[in-house]
């Protein structure tokens, strides 16, 4: 952190270089919220911009530097527009800093109007403000009131100026340039570490779930045997039983109890077991592949984590870009929702995707959202899709204009989304029901997300990774 003496010396050396200079433009950097001031005439041969940095005490300063940033690095918001509107074209009167005070003020004359750019170079919450002649805040880096002045008691003597002012300014600019680069590098490395940690935890949970599924799939044979034993009972249409005793011919006729769903008949309980066994058998090979892929990805994450640790120890900045590229190829960085001011935007009950033909596909989020999507948002001519076989899944709506039919490619796209957003995710092939929305009803008493389909057709979907990736890439972050 720049000492109070350094801040005062910098102010006294920089002020004569910029006094009387007209401001060409200003910019506010994203992330750090530094103010960069550029002049029509360079105040120094190599140091052509004035940087006002607050916030992080380690890099807080007001100094001349060779500022080089891309246009995309600067914010384009209300704060930067107000600063540019008032400061552009203004003449610098002087740069001032009272002894012992870590607030620096850039005094400006904007066509006869007095303006002050006041920078608080203290504390993690240091701020900068643009003030008018009455001291009212026109804009600021952070939404906070102007802090009380912080002066060191007993300070009445200014620090001595360096013998070589130009060398001092150049060395100071170089120091802060290197410091900013190091802090940016550390911030990027820390974020990459968080991304890898999040991915590692997610993969561990996924592998655990897949292993449990694999264990359940190994029990498909027992489900079939139980179903066969239930079908041998004479009272197949009887309901209301919670269990039944059967002679297990697979175990030399020994009696065994089989649990039942009392709402179903014995025959329907057997059919449920056969259906469950079929699903487990279909997914068995795919589950093994998924476990292998997840473990391979976990090994890659561990390797990248070690590379990141080595990078942090060696501080090799040249390899950071390549390392970040490798990590983001494997790990998707977390997308932060933009801050919204004013009234919150109502949350939509669906996600939106786009087919190859340019048609919109709406996918319900929850059971209650499925009802809203199907019953309130979908139109009668829209195509409604759902995973077949009684499997839980999202309602999917393919938007179709009146008088037109759904293209086959769009149906396959929507069917792929119906498979992906269902409990059948992971199967290599599945059947999907589709029908015009007008053939879908919801009788009273049905649970959220449950509907009645009057008539429908079946679409056989072969899972294609490329098709799914293309669809997910079109997803919109609806509120």
N, C-alpha and C positions, 0 to 999 in steps of 0.2 A: 504494500500500500504506500502511496506517495505520502511523505510526511508533510506536516503543515508548512515547514520551511520550503520544501520542494514546490509546494503549491504556490506559495507567495513568490518564490523566485521565478517560476514559470510564468506567472501572471505579469510580473514586472518586465520580463524579457519579451513576452509575446505582444503585450499591449502596444508598444511603439511600432511594431511591424504591421499591425492591422488597423491602427488608427487612421481614419480618413478613407479606408478602403470601402468600396461599394460591394454589397453582398450579391453574388450572382444567383445563388440558389442554396437550398437547405435540403437535408434528408434525415429521416429517422430510421435507424437500422432495426430490422426485426430481431427479436430475442433480447438483445442488450438494451434496446431503446436509446442508444447513443445518438446525439445530434451531431451531424456533420455539416459544417458551414463552408461554402466555397465562395471565392471572391473573383470579381472581374479581372483584377490585377493580382498576380501572385505575390504574397507577402514574403516568400522565401524561395530560393531557386529550387530546392528539393522538397521542402515541406510546404505543400500548397493548400492544405485544408486544415480547418480548426475542428478538433474533435472534443465534444463535451460528453464525458462518460460518468454516469452515476450508478448507484445500485450496489454492485459488487465492490466492497472496499478495496480488494486487491488490485483492481484496475481503474478505480475512480480517478479522473484527472481532467484538466482542461489544457490541451497542448496542440501545437502545430505538428501535423504528420503528413506523410505521403499516403493519403487515403485512396485506396483502390478497392472498390466493391462493384459487383454487378448490379444492374438496375433491379433485378429480382430480389436483391438483399434488402432493399428499402421498402418500408411499409407504405401502403397507399390507402390511408384511412383518414378519419376526421382530424386527428392530432397533427399528422404530417401536412395535411392541406392547409390547416389554420396557420401553422408555423410558416409555411412557404408563402402564403398569402400576405402575411404581415411583415416578414423579414426580408423577402426578396426585394432588392432595390434599395434597401436601407443602408445608411452610412454608419460605420462603426465609430462611436465617440471614444470609448476606451474600454479596457478590460480591467476590472477592479477587484481587489481582495483585501479586506481589512486585516491588520496583523492579528494572528491567532484565530482567525475565523476561517472555517473550511467551506464557506460559501463564496463562490466566484460569480461575479455579475458582468455580463456583456451588455454595455449601454449602447443603444442604437438611436439613430434619428431617421425616422421614416417619413419623409416629406413634412417635417415640422412636428410630427408626433413622436413623443418620447416612448421608447420601448425598452424593456429590460429582460434579458434572458438570464435567469438566476439558476445556478446549479449547486445542489447540495452534495458535496463530495465527502459525505460521512455516513456510516451505517449501511446495513444491507438494504434499507428502504430509502436510501438517498434518491432524490427526485430532481427534475428540472422543471421550471415554470417559465412561461412567457407572460410578462406583466405589462399592463398599460401604465400611463402616467399616474393614475390614481392607485396603483398597486393591486388592481383587480386581475385575477388569473384569466388569461385568454385561452390557454391550453397548457397541458402538462403531460409528462411521461406516464405518471400513475395518478389515479384518482385519489388524491390526498391533499390535505391542507398544507400550506407553507409552514415549515418547521420553525421553531424559535431559533434565533441565532445562537451558535455555540462558539464562544470565544474562550481562549485560555487566559485565566486571571494573571495579572502581572506582566502581560506581554505589551511592551510599548516601544520595542526596538525592532526594526526590520532586519531580516537576515542579510548577510553580505552576498553580493552578486558574484558569480563565478568569474575567473579571470578571462576565460574564453567562452563567451555566451553562445556563439554559434555551435561550437563543439558540444556544449552542454545540452542545447536543444536537440541536436542530432542524436546524441547518445540516449537521451530520454525518449525520443520518438522510437528509436530502435529497440529500446528495452520494452516499451509497451507493445510494440508490434509483435515481438517474440512472445510476450506474456499472453496477449490475446490469442495467438496461434496455439500456444500450449493449453490454454483454458478451453478453447474450442475442441482441440484434440481430446482432452480428458472428458469433456461433456459427451462427445460422440462415442468414445470408448465405453463410458458408463451406460449410455443408452443401448449400445449393442449388447452389453452384458445383461441388461434387464430383458432385452428381447430374447436372448438365448436362455435365460433362466425361465422365462414364461413358457418358451417352447419345450424346454426339458420337462417341466412339470406337466404340461399338457400331454406330451408323449407318454410319460410314465402312467398317467391316468388312462390314456387310450389303450396302452398295452395291457394294463390290468383288466380293463373292461373286455378286451378281446380274448384274453385268457379265460375269463369267466364264461364268455360266450362259447368258447371252444369246449370247455368242460361240459356245458349244457348240451352242446351238439353231440357229444359222445353218449348222452343218455337217450338219443332218438330211438335206439333199438328197444330200450325198456318201455318207452311210450307206445311203440307198436305192439309189443307183447301185451301190455295192459289193455290196449284197445281190442286186441283179439280175444282176450279173456272176457272182457265185458260183453262182447257180441255173443258169447256162448250162453249167457244168462237168459232164462225164458221170459222174464218180465222186462223186456227191453224198452217199453214205453212208459215205465213207471218213473215218476218224478218225486222230489222231496227227500231223497236219501242223501246223507252226507258221506256215507261210505258203504261198501258192500264187500262181502266175503266171497272169494272165488277159490277154486281148486287150481293151483298153478301147475300145469302140466310141464312147464319148463323146469320145475323143481320137484319132480317125482310126485306131483299131485298134492303137495303140502298146501294147507289153507293159508290165504294171505288177504289182507284188507287193502282195498283200493279206494282212495279218497274220491268223492264225487262233488260236482256242483249241483246243489239241490234244485236249482232253477231249471236244470236240463234233465232230459230223460237219460236212461242208461245208454241208449243207442247214440244219443247226441253227445254224451260224454266220451264215448268211444271215437266218434267222428272228430271231436276236438283233438283227441290225442293223435290220431292219424295225420290231421292237418298240421299240428305242431311238429310232429316227427318229420314230415315232408319238408317243412321250412328249414328245420335244422340241418337236414341232410343236404339240401340245396346250397346252404351257405357254408358248409364245412370246409370245402376246398378254398373258398374265397377268404374265409376267416384266417386260415393258415397263411395265405399270401399276405393278408393285411398285417398279421403279426410280424412276418418277416420284413415287410416294408417299413413298419413302424420302428422295429429294432435297428434296421439299417440307418434310418434317419436319426435315431437317437445316438447311434455311434458317430454320425457326422456332426451332430450338435456338440458332442463331447470333444471331438477333435477341434472344432471351431472355438470352443470355450478355452481349450488349452492354447490355441494360437493367439487368442485375444489376451490371455494372461501373459504369454511371452512378449506380445507387443507392448503391453503396459509396462513390463519390467525393462524392456530394451528402449522404450520411447522412440520407436522407429516410425516417424510420421509418414515416410514415403509409402509404407505398406498399408496404411489405414484405408485408403480408397479401395484397394484390391480386397482387403479383408472384409470391409463393409459390403462390397458387391457379392462376395461369396456367402456372407451371412444372410443378406436379403434375398439371395436366390433360394435359400432353404427356409428362412424364417420370415414370415410376413410381418413388417413393422406395424405396431398398433396405430390405428387411425383414431385420432382424437376429434371428437365432434366440435365444430366451431362454436365459439361463444355467441349466444344470441341475447340481444338486448330488447327490452320491451316485452310485449306479450309473448308467452311461449307458443310455438306452433303446435297445433294438435297432432298427436301421434297417429300415423296411419296404420290401419290393421293389416297391412300387407307389405311385402317386398316387391319391387318392380324389376323385371328383366325384359330383354328384347330378343326376339327370334331373328334368324337369318333373313327372314322376309320383312323385317321391320315392324312386326306386330308386338304389342305389349302383352306380357304374361304377369299376372298378379298372383302372389303366393301368400296364403294366410300365415300369420305368425303363431297364434295360440288357438285353442278350441273356440273361445269366445270370438276371436278375430275371424275365424273361419265362418262363423254364422254371419257376422257383419258383411264379410266379403261376398258370400254366396247370396244372402237374402236381401241385402240393401245396396250393394255396389254393382254387382254383376248385372248385365242386361240379359233379356230373354234370349237373344241371338248369340251371346257369347258362349264359347265352349267351356264346359265344366269338366275337370279331370280329377281323379283320385286313385290312389293305389288300390288294386283289387284284392280280393281274398279276405276282407275284414281286417286288414292291417291298418294300424293307426298312421295317419299322415295328414299333411296340410291340404286344404282345398286349393286347387289351382284353377285360375280363370284365364283363358286365352281370349283377348279382345277381338271381336269380329264385327265389321261394319254390317249394317242392315242389308240384306239381299246378297251377301257374299258368303262363300264357304271357306273353311279353314284349309290352307295349303298343307300337304303332307309333311313337309319339312318343319313347319311351325307346330304341327301336332306332335311330331317326334321330339321337338325341343321342349314343349310343354310337358309331355309325358316323362322326359328325362328329369325335369324339375320335380314332378310328382313323385318319382322314384327316390330322388335324392333327399327330398324333405319328407321322409316317411321312415317308419321303423324297418322298412325293407332296404334301407341304404346299405350298400355293401354287396348286395346280390348281383351276379353278373347278368341276370335276366329277370324280368318281372312283368306281370300283366297290369295294365292301367285302364280303368273305366273312363269313357268319355261320352258326353252327351250335351245337347244344348241346355243352357241353364234353365230354361222353362220346364224341363222334365225333372227338376230337383225340387223336393218339397221338405218341409219340416213339420210333422204333426206335433200337436201339443204333448208335452211330457218328455220329449226326447232330451237327452243330456246335451250340453254345449258341444258343438262340432258334429253331432250326429244328425244325419239327414236321410231322407228316403228318396231313392232314385227310381222313377217310374219306368223308364226304359233307357238302355244304354248299349254302347258297343265296346268291344275290348281291343286294346292296342298292345301288342307285344313289344316291349322295350328292351333292346340290348344295350347295356350300359357302355357308353363311349366316353372315355376321359377327355378327349379333345372337344367333344360337343359340350360337355359340362363346363369345362374351363372357359370356352367361348361365352357361354350363357352367364356364368358367374361374373365374368369381366364386365358385363353390361349392367350389373346390379346397381341400383340407385340407392343412396343412403337416405331413404325417406325418414321423416321425423317419427 
